[in-house]
Amino acid sequence: MASKPSIPKGTRDFSPAEVSKRQYIIQTIKANFEKFGFQPIETPSFENSDTLMGKYGEEGDRLIFKILNSGNFFYNKSKIELPASIEELQLNSAEKISLEQRIELNKFTGKISEKALRYDLTVPFARYVVQHQSEIEFPFKRYQIQPVWRADNPQKGRFREFFQCDADVVGSKSLWQEVELVQLYDTVFTSLGLEGVTIKINNRKILSGIAEVIGASDKLIDFTVALDKLDKIGEDGVKKEMIEKGIAEEALVKVQPLFSFSGTFSDKINQLSTLLSSSEEGMKGVEELKFICDNVAELGLSTAILDLDVTLARGLNYYTGAIFEVAAPKTVAMGSIGGGGRYDDLTGIFGLKNMSGVGISFGLDRIYLVLEELQLFPETVAATSKAMFINYGDKEALYASKAIQKLRKENIKVELYPDNVKVGKQFQYADKRLIPFAVIAGDQEIASNTFALKNLVTGEQVSVDFEGLKNALL
């Protein structure tokens, strides 16, 4: 007996209705990207492994999907020499492998896998900019809407295959870009009817300054990765992880104010200025945040809220300035639905120095779940036709098809039932497809050059000419 078909864990099939709703979100985001002057690009689904590895920190590297060099790589096993330390490994055991074994395993992985599925769109974008720098006019504003893959533990709102919708600017250090990106977030979520999102902002220089003030500059990555988990594991969990990473308990006493920051944006800026007064790097971060905050306040936001969150770290190594994260309205239990930040040296790792960039991302899948939960999808967002023409035979079908052809030129979604079967079965099909109207065109309608339009929700039926039919379906 054949096994039941299935899909890999952390992936999904999408029905016509779901695809239609996803396209509505994508089209809304895309329209606003272009309104703000961003241009579209696309990059391959997979990159060379060395393009991706080492760009996301140790935790990110572990979540990158590797691709075997070819499907039959292990066909002739006699040619593959496993290092002794690898042969001894029980990779499915719970035991931690040693550093030496990990190094050997990475070397071996490199021999059998030279490519990997992209983890995000930012690093491939940096590679694109370096590779195509002679063709690009800087500052370069690009947007990209494509799938990415992460070998993560699937849960609500977290998948192994998902879409990212990114907008980035490279070639400008101006903080007006950050101001515009805050406005872009506000504009998109307002357009989607998702009011009351919180755009959290922090600055990597502030985190560096805090690490400097508490004497833990050498532990900056460990510090930020732990701090970024505050909403997941709480204050005690963050402190425990920091201590495990070698950050002294005395340092945690100095960092205690971080866990109880409150007040307005200006209040928090003042508290940070006091905490970071001895750190030049930290004070630069404070000044940058103040510039963004003051100008956003002057310009105003439609429905979003801008909030300074000093615990926001976003555990990606490449951020160097402002960092963003968007939280859904508090009525919905959901992780971040967007994020991003400033990266001053990302293209430098590919050989192009002094190319500052800043960008944000929209989490399509989570935005979908939030709009669904809050019932914010417009009724007009549907994958189904507006009307279905009943099929009474070839003569009637041809008459219907001529009308269908003209209606489609008016961008009205209509279709003909393909088979001349019992009328009841055709109406039943339209009902199951949630098609709101049926169009009846029999001998009587052909003779009078009219159509009978039946509302399948109310049952009401009227006789109309073509213009009347078109107007009713527009």
C-alpha positions in Angstrom: 0.0 0.0 0.0 1.4 3.4 -1.0 2.3 5.7 1.9 0.0 8.7 2.4 1.4 11.8 0.6 2.8 14.6 2.9 4.9 17.7 2.8 8.1 18.5 4.8 7.6 19.8 8.4 7.5 23.6 8.5 6.1 24.0 4.9 2.6 24.5 3.7 0.2 24.1 0.8 -1.9 27.2 0.0 -5.5 27.0 -1.2 -6.9 29.4 -3.9 -8.5 31.6 -1.1 -5.2 31.7 0.8 -3.1 32.6 -2.2 -5.5 35.4 -3.1 -5.2 36.8 0.4 -1.4 36.5 0.3 -1.3 38.3 -3.1 -3.4 41.1 -1.6 -0.8 41.6 1.1 2.1 41.4 -1.4 0.5 43.8 -3.9 -0.2 46.3 -1.0 3.4 46.1 0.1 4.8 46.3 -3.4 2.6 49.3 -4.3 3.9 51.2 -1.3 7.5 50.1 -1.9 7.3 51.7 -5.4 5.5 54.8 -4.0 8.6 55.3 -1.9 11.0 55.0 -4.9 12.2 51.4 -4.4 13.0 49.2 -7.4 12.5 45.4 -7.7 15.3 42.9 -8.0 15.4 39.1 -7.7 18.2 36.7 -6.6 18.6 32.9 -6.9 16.9 30.6 -4.3 20.4 29.3 -3.4 23.8 30.9 -3.0 27.3 29.6 -2.7 27.7 28.5 1.0 30.6 30.9 1.6 28.3 33.8 0.7 26.0 32.9 3.5 28.0 31.2 6.3 29.5 33.4 9.0 27.1 36.3 8.3 24.3 35.6 10.8 26.2 34.6 14.0 26.6 31.0 15.3 22.9 30.5 15.9 22.0 31.7 12.4 24.6 29.5 10.7 23.1 26.4 12.3 19.7 27.2 10.7 21.1 27.4 7.1 19.8 24.6 4.8 22.8 23.0 3.0 22.4 21.5 -0.5 24.2 18.3 -1.6 26.5 19.0 -4.6 24.4 16.5 -6.6 21.7 14.0 -5.8 23.9 11.0 -6.4 26.9 12.3 -4.5 27.0 9.2 -2.3 26.4 6.7 -5.1 30.1 5.6 -5.1 30.7 5.5 -1.4 34.2 4.0 -1.8 35.5 7.4 -3.0 34.4 9.2 0.2 36.8 9.1 3.0 35.2 10.0 6.3 37.5 11.5 8.9 38.0 9.1 11.8 36.5 11.5 14.2 33.3 11.8 12.1 32.9 8.0 11.7 32.9 7.8 15.5 30.1 10.4 15.8 26.6 9.4 16.7 25.0 12.4 15.1 21.5 11.5 16.4 22.7 11.2 20.0 22.1 13.9 22.6 25.8 14.2 23.5 27.5 17.4 22.6 30.3 17.0 20.1 33.7 18.4 20.7 35.2 21.5 19.0 37.6 19.3 17.1 34.8 17.0 15.9 32.8 20.1 14.9 35.7 21.4 12.9 36.1 18.1 11.1 32.4 17.9 10.5 32.3 21.4 8.9 35.3 20.4 6.7 33.5 17.3 5.6 30.2 19.2 5.0 32.1 21.7 2.8 33.3 18.8 0.6 29.8 17.5 -0.1 27.9 20.8 0.0 29.1 24.0 -1.7 25.6 25.7 -1.9 22.9 26.6 0.5 19.3 27.9 0.4 19.2 31.6 1.2 18.5 32.4 4.9 17.3 35.9 4.3 17.3 38.5 1.4 19.8 41.0 2.9 23.1 39.0 2.5 22.2 38.0 -1.1 21.4 41.7 -1.7 24.8 42.7 -0.4 26.4 40.1 -2.8 24.2 41.5 -5.6 25.4 45.1 -5.0 29.1 44.1 -5.0 28.7 41.9 -8.1 26.7 44.5 -10.1 28.2 47.7 -8.6 29.2 49.1 -12.1 25.6 48.9 -13.3 24.0 50.5 -10.2 23.3 54.2 -9.5 23.9 54.9 -5.8 22.1 55.5 -3.5 20.4 52.3 -4.7 16.9 51.7 -3.3 15.8 48.1 -3.9 12.9 45.9 -2.9 12.7 42.1 -3.0 9.8 39.8 -2.3 10.9 36.1 -2.4 10.9 33.0 -0.3 13.7 32.2 2.2 14.5 29.0 4.2 15.5 28.3 7.8 16.1 24.9 9.5 14.1 26.2 12.5 11.8 24.5 14.9 8.3 25.1 13.4 5.6 26.7 15.6 2.8 29.2 15.2 4.0 32.0 12.9 7.4 30.3 12.4 8.0 28.2 9.3 11.0 26.6 7.5 9.9 28.1 4.2 8.5 31.6 4.2 8.4 34.8 2.2 10.3 38.0 3.1 9.4 41.4 1.7 12.5 43.6 2.0 13.2 47.3 1.2 16.8 48.5 1.5 18.9 51.6 0.6 22.6 51.3 0.1 25.1 54.1 -0.6 23.8 56.7 1.9 24.6 57.2 5.6 21.8 59.8 5.9 19.4 59.2 8.9 16.6 60.5 6.7 16.5 56.9 5.3 15.6 55.6 8.7 12.9 58.3 9.1 11.5 57.2 5.7 11.5 53.5 6.6 9.5 54.3 9.8 7.0 56.1 7.5 7.0 53.2 5.1 6.1 50.7 7.9 3.3 53.1 9.0 2.0 53.5 5.4 1.9 49.8 4.6 0.2 48.7 7.8 -2.3 51.6 7.5 -3.1 50.5 3.9 -3.7 46.9 5.2 -6.1 48.2 7.8 -3.8 47.0 10.6 -3.8 49.9 12.9 -1.9 50.3 16.2 1.2 48.4 15.4 4.3 49.3 17.4 7.5 50.1 15.6 10.2 49.4 18.1 13.5 51.1 17.5 17.0 50.8 19.2 20.5 51.4 18.0 23.4 48.9 18.0 25.8 51.7 19.1 23.7 52.0 22.3 24.1 48.2 22.9 27.9 48.6 22.3 27.9 51.5 24.7 26.1 49.5 27.4 28.5 46.6 27.0 31.4 49.1 27.2 30.0 50.8 30.4 29.6 47.4 32.2 33.0 46.2 31.1 31.8 43.5 28.7 32.8 44.8 25.3 34.5 41.5 24.5 31.2 39.8 25.0 29.0 42.1 22.9 27.6 39.4 20.7 26.8 37.1 23.6 25.3 40.1 25.4 23.0 41.2 22.5 21.9 37.6 21.6 20.8 37.0 25.2 19.2 40.5 25.6 17.2 39.9 22.4 15.4 36.9 24.1 14.0 39.0 26.9 10.4 38.7 25.7 10.8 34.9 25.3 12.7 33.9 28.5 12.2 36.8 30.8 14.7 38.9 32.9 15.9 35.9 34.9 16.5 33.8 31.8 18.4 36.6 30.1 20.6 37.1 33.2 21.2 33.3 33.5 22.3 33.1 29.8 24.6 36.1 30.2 26.3 34.6 33.2 26.7 31.3 31.4 28.4 33.2 28.6 30.9 34.7 31.0 29.5 38.1 31.8 30.2 39.0 35.4 27.4 39.3 37.9 28.7 42.8 38.9 28.1 43.8 35.2 24.5 42.7 35.4 23.9 45.0 38.4 25.0 48.0 36.2 22.7 46.8 33.4 19.7 46.4 35.6 18.1 49.8 34.5 17.6 48.2 31.1 15.0 45.9 32.4 12.8 48.7 33.8 13.0 51.5 31.2 9.7 53.3 30.9 8.1 56.7 30.0 7.9 58.6 26.7 10.5 58.3 23.9 12.1 61.5 25.3 12.2 60.2 28.8 14.0 57.0 27.7 16.5 59.1 25.6 17.3 61.1 28.8 17.7 58.0 30.9 20.1 56.5 28.2 22.1 59.7 28.1 22.7 59.4 31.8 23.6 55.7 31.6 25.9 56.1 28.6 27.5 59.4 29.4 31.0 57.8 29.7 30.7 56.0 26.3 31.4 58.0 23.1 30.0 55.1 21.0 26.8 54.9 23.1 26.2 58.7 22.9 26.5 58.5 19.1 23.6 56.0 19.2 21.6 58.3 21.5 22.0 61.2 19.1 21.0 59.1 16.1 17.9 57.9 17.9 17.0 61.4 18.9 17.3 62.6 15.3 15.0 59.9 14.0 12.4 60.3 16.8 12.3 64.1 16.6 11.7 64.1 12.8 9.2 61.3 12.8 7.3 63.2 15.6 7.4 66.4 13.4 6.1 64.6 10.3 3.6 62.4 12.2 2.5 58.8 11.7 -1.0 57.7 10.5 -1.8 54.7 12.8 1.5 53.2 14.0 3.3 53.9 17.3 7.1 54.5 17.4 8.7 53.3 20.7 12.3 53.1 22.0 13.0 49.6 23.2 16.5 49.4 24.8 16.3 45.6 25.0 15.8 45.2 21.3 19.0 43.6 20.0 18.1 41.5 16.9 20.8 38.9 17.1 22.2 39.4 13.7 25.9 40.4 13.6 25.7 42.7 10.6 23.7 45.5 12.2 25.7 48.6 13.2 23.2 51.4 13.8 19.4 51.7 14.1 17.5 48.4 14.5 13.8 48.0 14.0 11.2 45.4 15.0 7.4 45.7 14.5 4.9 44.2 17.0 1.3 43.5 16.1 -1.5 45.2 18.1 -1.6 43.8 21.6 -4.9 42.1 21.0 -3.0 39.5 18.9 -0.5 37.0 20.3 2.1 37.0 17.6 5.9 37.5 17.3 7.4 40.3 15.3 5.8 41.0 11.9 8.7 43.1 10.6 12.2 44.1 11.4 15.5 45.5 10.0 18.3 48.0 10.6 21.4 49.8 9.5 24.4 47.8 8.4 27.5 49.9 7.7 29.9 47.2 6.6 27.9 44.3 5.1 29.2 44.8 1.6 32.7 45.1 3.0 32.8 41.3 3.6 32.4 40.9 -0.2 35.1 43.5 -1.0 33.2 46.7 -1.4 34.2 49.1 1.5 32.4 52.2 2.8 29.0 51.2 1.5 26.5 51.9 4.2 23.0 50.4 4.0 19.7 50.3 5.9 16.7 48.2 5.3 13.5 46.7 6.7 11.5 43.5 6.1 7.8 42.6 6.3 6.9 39.1 7.6 4.2 38.1 5.0 3.2 34.9 6.8 2.7 36.5 10.2 1.0 39.5 8.7 -1.4 37.1 7.0 -2.2 35.4 10.4 -2.8 38.7 12.1 -5.1 40.0 9.4 -7.0 36.7 9.4 -7.4 36.7 13.2 -8.6 40.3 13.2 -10.8 39.7 10.1 -9.2 42.6 8.2 -9.2 41.1 4.7 -11.6 43.0 2.5 -14.6 40.9 1.2 -13.4 41.8 -2.3 -10.2 39.7 -1.8 -11.3 36.4 -3.2 -9.9 33.9 -5.6 -13.3 33.1 -7.1 -15.1 34.4 -10.1 -17.7 37.2 -9.8 -20.2 35.2 -12.0 -20.6 31.8 -13.7 -22.5 31.3 -16.9 -24.7 28.3 -17.0 -24.0 25.8 -19.9 -27.1 24.8 -21.8 -25.3 23.4 -24.8 -22.9 24.5 -27.6 -25.2 27.2 -29.1 -25.8 28.8 -25.7 -22.2 28.4 -24.6 -21.0 30.3 -27.7 -23.5 33.1 -26.9 -22.2 33.1 -23.3 -18.6 33.0 -24.4 -19.0 36.2 -26.5 -20.2 38.0 -23.4 -17.5 36.5 -21.2 -14.9 37.7 -23.7 -16.1 41.3 -23.4 -16.5 41.2 -19.6 -12.9 39.9 -19.2 -11.7 42.9 -21.2 -13.3 45.0 -18.5 -11.2 43.1 -15.9 -14.3 41.3 -14.6 -13.6 37.7 -13.4 -16.2 35.4 -15.1 -16.3 31.9 -16.3 -18.4 29.3 -18.2 -19.3 25.9 -16.7 -17.5 23.7 -19.1 -20.0 20.8 -19.4 -23.6 20.6 -20.5 -24.9 18.8 -17.4 -28.0 19.1 -15.1 -28.5 22.8 -14.2 -28.8 21.8 -10.5 -25.3 20.4 -10.5 -24.0 23.6 -12.1 -25.6 25.8 -9.5 -24.3 23.5 -6.7 -20.8 24.0 -8.1 -21.1 27.8 -8.1 -22.3 27.7 -4.5 -19.4 25.6 -3.4 -17.0 27.9 -5.1 -18.7 30.9 -3.4 -19.4 32.5 -6.8 -22.0 35.2 -6.0 -23.8 35.4 -9.4 -25.0 32.9 -12.0 -25.8 34.1 -15.6 -28.5 32.2 -17.5 -28.5 32.4 -21.2 -31.0 30.1 -22.9 -33.1 30.3 -26.1 -35.3 33.1 -24.7 -32.3 35.2 -23.7 -30.5 34.7 -27.0 -33.7 35.7 -28.9 -34.0 38.9 -26.9 -30.2 39.5 -26.7 -30.4 39.6 -22.9 -29.2 37.7 -19.9 -30.8 36.5 -16.7 -28.6 37.4 -13.8 -29.3 35.5 -10.6 -27.9 36.5 -7.2 -26.9 33.2 -5.6 -26.9 34.8 -2.1 -30.4 36.3 -2.1 -32.0 34.3 -4.9 -33.1 37.4 -6.7 -33.1 37.2 -10.5 -33.3 40.0 -13.1 -33.2 40.3 -16.9 -30.5 42.6 -18.2 -28.8 43.6 -21.5 -25.1 43.4 -21.8 -24.5 46.9 -20.4 -26.7 46.1 -17.4 -24.8 42.8 -16.9 -21.5 44.6 -17.0 -22.6 47.3 -14.6 -24.0 44.7 -12.1 -20.7 42.8 -12.1 -18.3 45.7 -11.9 
